Amino acid sequence: MEMCSLWYKKHTSEFFARHMETKNALFWTLECEGKLLGELYVFKKLSDKDFADGKTTAYLCAFRIHPSFRGQGYGTKLLEHALGRLRKEGFSYATIGCEIAEEANMRLYRRSGFLKTVKTVCVDLCDVDEHGKPLDCEPYALLRKKI
Ligand SMILES: CC(C)(COP(=O)(O)OP(=O)(O)OC[C@H]1O[C@@H](n2cnc3c(N)ncnc32)[C@H](O)[C@@H]1OP(=O)(O)O)[C@@H](O)C(=O)NCCC(=O)NCCS
């Protein structure tokens, strides 16, 4: 429930919960003295294999650090932790979406090794309507890193 304070959207939250139950989605939270500072999810398999194919490539998303704690290295730590886990699970690549105009995010991802731009996408595979259909969104770049 506390995580919903960072973010809650009915059908999408249910979509995430379903994928966590089947272990297709993993998530990490960052806490300090019982306070939730951030979260990051990974999907191992999605309908578009460029994002996640269940074997070689996994997709990172819903990456958030509480506004009061940004710019102190927490996001980078969370990202590195998730990448370490994926490496252990045998994945070779991680992907992440980033709106081109989000310069600070783009800088963070490039610095973290997401150097390849796979393609530009206008649909968010992890944000769905009441029928489970992915919703359209602002264009963003799908970035990839070898892990
Ligand atoms: C994207 C996001 C998760 C990054 O988290 P973060 O904790 O701010 O990330 P970091 O602190 O690791 O890195 C951000 C910047 O802080 C700098 N930084 C790292 N450690 C630092 C420290 N100890 N002190 C000061 N700055 C530091 C980094 O160098 C980086 O600088 P840059 O702007 O030159 O690239 C966070 O900004 C966020 O929640 N944004 C809103 C949601 C969002 O856009 N999510 C991504 C798409 S879903």
The ligand as a Tripos MOL2 file, in Angstrom:
@<TRIPOS>MOLECULE
LIG
   48    50     1     0     0
SMALL
NO_CHARGES

@<TRIPOS>ATOM
      1 C1         15.1670    8.9970  -12.7310 C.3       1 LIG1
      2 C2         15.3410    8.9370  -11.2210 C.3       1 LIG1
      3 C3         14.7720    7.6120  -10.7130 C.3       1 LIG1
      4 C4         16.8660    9.0140  -10.8980 C.3       1 LIG1
      5 O1         17.0430    8.8780   -9.4930 O.3       1 LIG1
      6 P1         18.1440    9.7270   -8.6990 P.3       1 LIG1
      7 O2         18.2450    9.1420   -7.3430 O.co2     1 LIG1
      8 O3         17.8510   11.1630   -8.7970 O.co2     1 LIG1
      9 O4         19.4610    9.3550   -9.5510 O.3       1 LIG1
     10 P2         20.9900    9.6120   -9.1360 P.3       1 LIG1
     11 O5         21.0450   10.5000   -7.9470 O.co2     1 LIG1
     12 O6         21.6530    8.3020   -9.0500 O.co2     1 LIG1
     13 O7         21.5430   10.3560  -10.4020 O.3       1 LIG1
     14 C5         21.0100   11.5980  -10.7940 C.3       1 LIG1
     15 C6         22.0520   12.7090  -10.7480 C.3       1 LIG1
     16 O8         22.5320   12.9200   -9.4330 O.3       1 LIG1
     17 C7         23.9670   12.8460   -9.4160 C.3       1 LIG1
     18 N1         24.4360   12.2340   -8.1720 N.ar      1 LIG1
     19 C8         24.7260   10.9780   -7.9400 C.ar      1 LIG1
     20 N2         25.1680   10.8010   -6.6870 N.ar      1 LIG1
     21 C9         25.1420   12.0150   -6.1120 C.ar      1 LIG1
     22 C10        25.4600   12.4990   -4.8200 C.ar      1 LIG1
     23 N3         25.8950   11.6860   -3.8630 N.pl3     1 LIG1
     24 N4         25.2660   13.8190   -4.5850 N.ar      1 LIG1
     25 C11        24.8200   14.6560   -5.5740 C.ar      1 LIG1
     26 N5         24.5140   14.2370   -6.8130 N.ar      1 LIG1
     27 C12        24.6790   12.9470   -7.0680 C.ar      1 LIG1
     28 C13        24.2680   11.9450  -10.5580 C.3       1 LIG1
     29 O9         25.5930   12.1480  -11.0050 O.3       1 LIG1
     30 C14        23.2740   12.4160  -11.5580 C.3       1 LIG1
     31 O10        23.7880   13.5940  -12.1070 O.3       1 LIG1
     32 P3         23.5710   14.0260  -13.6120 P.3       1 LIG1
     33 O11        22.2880   14.8240  -13.5970 O.co2     1 LIG1
     34 O12        24.7540   14.8440  -13.9500 O.co2     1 LIG1
     35 O13        23.4220   12.8080  -14.4680 O.co2     1 LIG1
     36 C15        14.6430   10.1260  -10.4960 C.3       1 LIG1
     37 O14        15.1230   11.3220  -11.0410 O.3       1 LIG1
     38 C16        13.1040   10.0990  -10.6240 C.2       1 LIG1
     39 O15        12.4120    9.4870   -9.8190 O.2       1 LIG1
     40 N6         12.5710   10.8080  -11.6220 N.am      1 LIG1
     41 C17        11.1210   10.8920  -11.8300 C.3       1 LIG1
     42 C18        10.5500    9.6460  -12.4240 C.3       1 LIG1
     43 C19        11.2230    9.2840  -13.7120 C.2       1 LIG1
     44 O16        11.4380   10.1430  -14.5640 O.2       1 LIG1
     45 N7         11.5700    7.9990  -13.8480 N.am      1 LIG1
     46 C20        12.1950    7.4590  -15.0170 C.3       1 LIG1
     47 C21        11.2550    6.9950  -16.0570 C.3       1 LIG1
     48 S1         10.0840    5.8100  -15.4900 S.3       1 LIG1
@<TRIPOS>BOND
     1     1     2 1
     2     2     3 1
     3     2     4 1
     4     2    36 1
     5     4     5 1
     6     5     6 1
     7     6     7 2
     8     6     8 1
     9     6     9 1
    10     9    10 1
    11    10    11 2
    12    10    12 1
    13    10    13 1
    14    13    14 1
    15    14    15 1
    16    15    16 1
    17    15    30 1
    18    16    17 1
    19    17    18 1
    20    17    28 1
    21    18    19 ar
    22    18    27 ar
    23    19    20 ar
    24    20    21 ar
    25    21    22 ar
    26    21    27 ar
    27    22    23 1
    28    22    24 ar
    29    24    25 ar
    30    25    26 ar
    31    26    27 ar
    32    28    29 1
    33    28    30 1
    34    30    31 1
    35    31    32 1
    36    32    33 2
    37    32    34 1
    38    32    35 1
    39    36    37 1
    40    36    38 1
    41    38    39 2
    42    38    40 1
    43    40    41 1
    44    41    42 1
    45    42    43 1
    46    43    44 2
    47    43    45 1
    48    45    46 1
    49    46    47 1
    50    47    48 1
@<TRIPOS>SUBSTRUCTURE
     1 LIG1         1 GROUP 0 **** ****
